[in-house]
C-alpha cells in the first residue's frame, strides 16, 4: 500500500485552477468515497477516505468551489481496520451540495452514476474524474506480473462511468464484479503509466517505472539463467549418454578399433560429463571440437555396423532412460 499512498499524497498536492475540473474531481470523490444520509430529516453528505491529505483537499474544494463548510472526523484504527480513516461531513448544506455535485438529480432523486455534465465533459474533466475516484477508493500494486491499478466502485453505474472516462482519454479499463463488489481494473503496465501521467502523479510514475524496469531486468536475468542452466543440463546428459555409447563401441570392436578412434573414445569414457570443447583441450596434442566429434562419430558408426553384422545389440544398449531424463 506504500505505492498507493505515495500516489494519493502527490495527487492531494496537485494544484488545479480550472473550476470545471475541480468540480469534476469533487463529484467523483463524493460519488466513490461518499454517501447520502438522512439525519433528522436533513440530507447529510459523508465521504470516507484513507489519507488526511485527501480529506483536506476535499474539504478545501468544497469550501472554495461551492462555498459550503464541512468538518473532518477521524475514525481511529481498530478491529479489522488497519489504519485511521477520515470522514469529510457536510451537514448544514448537504442537500445543496448534493444537487450541485450531481449526487441528486433535478427531482431530488439519488444519481447512481456520475452527473451528465461530468460524463460529457472535456478530457481534463475525465482526468479529474479518475483523480477523484483514485483518491477516494483507488489502489496501485507493485509492478510485475500481477500489477494493477484498481478503483472500488459504489455500483455498476459508477463503474461504467469510470470506464467511459478512461475511454475518452484513450485508455482501456475493464469493469468487473469481484465477490459482489464492483471494480474498475487496469493491468497493462504501459496503460497504468499513461493514466498516472494523465492524473498528474508524475513523481509516483517515476518510482513505479523504476521498480517496473528493475523487475523486468531481474525477470529477464532469471529467464536467461534458467535457459543457460537447462542448456548445461542437456549438454551434460548428452555427454553422459555419448560416453555410454562409446564404452559399448569399444567393447564391440575390441582390438580392431583404429588407434586414433580408440584414443578419442577413451577420452570420452574417462570424462563422461565434459563437453566436446573440453575433451579437445584434454587431448594431447590439443584437438578441435569438430575433430573430437568426428572421431567419436566414426567410432560409433563402425561399432554399430559391426554389431549388425554380428547380430548383437548396438551402442545404444548402454544408454538408460535415467541418462536422458536426469
C-alpha positions, -999 to 999 in steps of 0.1 A, spaced: 0 0 0 30 23 2 29 29 -35 -8 37 -34 -2 62 -5 26 79 -24 3 84 -55 -25 98 -33 -2 121 -14 11 136 -47 -24 139 -62 -36 156 -30 -10 183 -35 -18 189 -72 -28 225 -78 -58 228 -101 -71 262 -112 -99 255 -136 -133 255 -118 -150 228 -140 -121 204 -135 -122 209 -97 -160 203 -98 -155 171 -117 -129 159 -92 -152 167 -62 -181 150 -79 -160 118 -84 -146 119 -49 -181 123 -33 -195 95 -56 -167 70 -49 -160 78 -13 -193 91 0 -229 86 6 -261 104 13 -277 101 47 -309 115 61 -304 126 97 -333 144 115 -350 150 81 -319 166 67 -296 153 39 -260 148 52 -231 140 29 -202 119 42 -171 109 23 -147 85 39 -110 84 27 -78 68 39 -54 98 40 -57 131 59 -42 149 29 -71 136 7 -97 147 33 -81 182 35 -81 185 -3 -118 176 -5 -127 199 23 -109 228 7 -125 222 -27 -160 221 -12 -154 254 5 -136 272 -24 -157 259 -53 -191 255 -37 -189 278 -7 -200 252 18 -184 244 52 -176 208 62 -159 190 90 -133 162 92 -139 134 116 -110 110 124 -120 73 128 -92 56 146 -78 22 137 -93 -8 155 -106 -43 148 -104 -51 111 -95 -15 103 -57 -13 100 -53 25 97 -72 56 106 -99 68 82 -110 104 77 -147 113 71 -155 147 54 -190 156 65 -213 183 52 -244 187 74 -259 222 71 -257 225 33 -258 188 25 -288 188 1 -275 219 -17 -241 204 -23 -256 171 -33 -276 189 -61 -246 209 -71 -223 179 -74 -248 157 -91 -254 133 -63 -291 143 -66 -309 150 -99 -334 178 -105 -362 159 -89 -342 152 -57 -335 115 -66 -301 99 -60 -279 96 -91 -263 62 -93 -235 70 -118 -218 104 -125 -237 135 -134 -241 141 -172 -221 174 -171 -191 154 -159 -196 124 -182 -198 147 -212 -171 170 -201 -136 177 -215 -105 154 -214 -94 175 -184 -127 166 -167 -121 129 -174 -87 131 -159 -103 148 -128 -128 120 -126 -101 94 -124 -81 115 -100 -111 119 -77 -120 82 -79 -85 71 -72 -82 94 -42 -115 81 -29 -111 44 -34 -81 35 -56 -51 13 -52 -19 6 -72 1 -26 -67 38 -31 -73 48 -35 -109 52 -71 -121 32 -100 -135 2 -92 -111 5 -54 -112 -28 -35 -114 -45 -2 -108 -79 -6 -93 -108 15 -82 -136 1 -60 -169 15 -71 -202 20 -52 -222 3 -81 -221 -8 -117 -233 25 -130 -204 44 -115 -180 17 -127 -193 21 -163 -190 59 -160 -153 55 -149 -146 31 -178 -162 57 -201 -139 84 -187 -109 63 -193 -120 56 -229 -122 94 -235 -86 95 -225 -77 67 -249 -72 43 -221 -86 8 -218 -101 -2 -184 -124 -31 -175 -153 -31 -151 -159 -63 -132 -177 -76 -102 -155 -94 -77 -172 -111 -47 -202 -88 -50 -181 -56 -53 -179 -35 -85 -143 -26 -95 -126 -10 -124 -92 -26 -132 -62 -18 -154 -35 -44 -156 -13 -34 -185 19 -17 -173 20 9 -202 -16 18 -196 -11 23 -159 19 46 -166 -2 66 -191 -31 70 -166 -7 81 -138 6 107 -162 -29 119 -171 -39 121 -134 -8 142 -126 12 117 -104 45 123 -122 68 117 -92 50 84 -83 52 75 -120 90 78 -119 91 55 -88 67 30 -104 86 29 -137 119 24 -119 106 -5 -100 90 -19 -131 122 -17 -150 141 -33 -122 117 -62 -120 118 -67 -158 156 -68 -158 155 -93 -129 129 -114 -147 150 -114 -179 181 -123 -160 162 -152 -143 149 -164 -176 184 -164 -191 199 -181 -161 172 -208 -163 178 -212 -200 216 -215 -195 211 -240 -167 188 -261 -189 213 -260 -217 241 -271 -194 219 -298 -180 210 -311 -215 247 -309 -226 258 -329 -196 231 -355 -202 241 -358 -238 278 -362 -229 269 -390 -204 248 -408 -230 276 -404 -255 301 -418 -230 279 -449 -225 277 -455 -263 314 -451 -267 320 -475 -239 298 -501 -257 315 -493 -290 350 -501 -276 336 -533 -261 321 -543 -295 352 -535 -316 378 -548 -291 413 -548 -306 400 -539 -341 394 -502 -334 419 -478 -350 442 -461 -325 431 -425 -333 395 -435 -328 403 -455 -297 421 -425 -282 391 -402 -288 368 -429 -274 389 -434 -242 389 -396 -236 351 -396 -239 347 -425 -214 372 -410 -190 355 -377 -189 318 -385 -194 304 -351 -184 329 -330 -203 319 -310 -234 335 -317 -267 354 -284 -263 368 -296 -230 377 -330 -245 396 -313 -273 416 -293 -247 423 -325 -227 437 -343 -258 475 -345 -264 481 -329 -288 451 -305 -284 423 -311 -308 394 -290 -320 358 -297 -311 350 -308 -346 379 -332 -347 369 -349 -315 332 -351 -326 342 -366 -360 364 -393 -345 337 -403 -319 310 -403 -347 332 -426 -369 339 -449 -339 301 -453 -331 293 -459 -368 319 -485 -371 308 -503 -339 271 -502 -349 279 -517 -383 300 -545 -366 271 -551 -341 246 -555 -370 270 -580 -387 273 -600 -355 236 -598 -346 243 -582 -312 229 -550 -295 245 -518 -308 260 -489 -290 225 -477 -278 223 -508 -255 242 -490 -227 221 -458 -228 195 -459 -200 163 -437 -196 179 -421 -165 207 -407 -186 182 -389 -208 158 -378 -182 181 -367 -154 
